[in-house]
């Protein structure tokens, strides 16, 4: 197992990134129980997540001052995949002033009266800002597909529209990181049962979750198709093995930290008017 020094070779990362165009990709080949970013020491990995969160906070400070970029992090996954937990663990040290989150639910009547991307565009990051989406516009090529509300032609049209939308964002300064939190059928069963058994988690559970679980294979197929169709050069998908919550957090925190470092962030140049200025 490679040392968890926060760096991974491009060849290893490529195992978990969906290739552009999706050629040869199969979701079944991605083991949700794998821990490629782990060290085999759960406590050590948890400590590393905290360290990475602090590094992300320091980089976010420069990111905000730099104002050249915007960061959009998309977290997709089935019920109980850990989207909330990822946000809490990875971004727990960052300043609320420069980070926003949004959890997407079923569209309202007003949102339905517009095109499906209208509400999404209103919630993308501004310059210097981190924006994390708990679920995203990809729900519009999941739920309607599985339930037969849109046909294949409309689905493929939406794939193209999403790719164009994300191209627009990246060409205007947005860095997009898309993570599919991949858990197993058995792991989801256990997590749903935990929500039923623990009164403090009842608010997270709905009987409708059990109905959706019956469509597991259909959702896995829909996920595989969207991952293939919308992993692009400007916004690739990364599959995150997420049966282990600690590994999920470690992998995402590492990749976010590495992406921020790659941007070569900088503080604005010194204001010449401040040279020699003394506060009395």
Secondary structure by P-SEA (a helix, b strand, c coil): cccccccccaaaaaaacccccccccccccccccccccccccaaaaaaaaaaaaaaaaaaaaaaaaaccbbbbbbbbbcccccaaaaaaccccccccccbbbbbbccccaaaaacccaaaaaaccccccbbbbbccccccccccccccccccaaaaaaaaaaaaaaaaaaaaabbbbbbbbbcccaaaaaaaaaaaaacccccccccaaaaaaaaaaaaaaaaaaaaaaacccccbbbbbbbcccaaaaaaaaaaaaaaaaaaaccccccccccccccccc
